[in-house]
Amino acid sequence: MKLDAHVHTVYSGPTSLYPLSLIMKECYNTPEGVYRRAKARGMDLVAITDHDTIAGALTIADRPDVIVGCEVTARFPRDGVRVHLNVLDITEAQFAEINRLRGDVAELLPYLHGQRIFTSLNHVASHVNGQITAAHIATLMPWIDALETRNGSRLRAQNQTAESLAEACGKITVAGSDSHTRRGIGRTWMVADSATNRAEFMSALRQGRVRVEGQHGHYFTMASDIIRLASGFYEEKVASLCHKPYCWRRLAMVAGGVVGMPLILIPLALAFSHFVLEERFNQKLLFDLVRRPARGRVPTAAEAA
């Protein structure tokens, strides 16, 4: 069975880029649209992993081939560094507790471990996680089950860093498109050959009997996603205007969007700059992992519990 384990929908909320966060969403995919696209591209199971919410996943959670997941933003309170943890197959009650604890990894990680919630560290070699260092990674390793070693929106070199780290630490490898548009859904996935249903897939995943397949990211995938996100923004505003054509705020929003269309060239240039910075961050993290391993022995989850 195949699963793209990292996909976003409109429920992920506003983009994290200010001032675009005032008007644009992180994603314009609908849960139903994600489901249909994933199935059309050969995924046997469908997971929705929005940022810090399961509201989108719950809209289709009654289907036997849907896995309720979440990309949890967890925080190191001492220095404010944030990491993205992917949790799969969770309940509403579990999410409520995860959401309460995610402000402090020292409280969140023992809870995830105690509940046997499958947890992976997403795009470890990306500066999206903030200034993560070898010390942060050493803190996480005893508690997490897996590393995302193939992210369809990250550079091949970044995925290779994650793969090497997973091999060195004996962690399960997982994959997902990290798709914020319809383009990438089902283009990066993992396979459990022995599974025939959702429960068997999760069992195989916990045992590490999966393999990663599919595409890595590059500049053109991000450029394409930027254009698609802009299209989603315009579609939403036009639909909103058609619903209430005499609302001056909506008229002004659409007019401003039309005037600003040529500015799309700016984010395309920023996409190139983004990947330059991503490559530099990846190298910096690699140097840190070699130069500054964790001081002393890191306790296992069983010892720390």
Secondary structure, 3 states (H helix, E strand, C coil): CEEECCECCHHHCECCCCCHHHCCECCCCCHHHHHHHHHHCCCCEEEECCECCCHHHHCCCCCCCEEEEEEEEEECCCCCCEEEEEEECCCHHHHHHHHHHCCCHHHHHHHHHHCCCEEEECCCCCHHHCCCCHHHHHHHCCCCCEEEEEECCCCHHHHHHHHHHHHHHCCEEEEECCECCCCCCCCEEEECCCCCCHHHHHHHHHCCCCEEEECCCCHHHHHHHHHHHHHHHHHHHHHHHHHCCCCHHHHHHHHHHHHCHHHHHHHHHHHHHHHHHHHHHHHHHHHHHHHCCCCCCCCCHHHHC
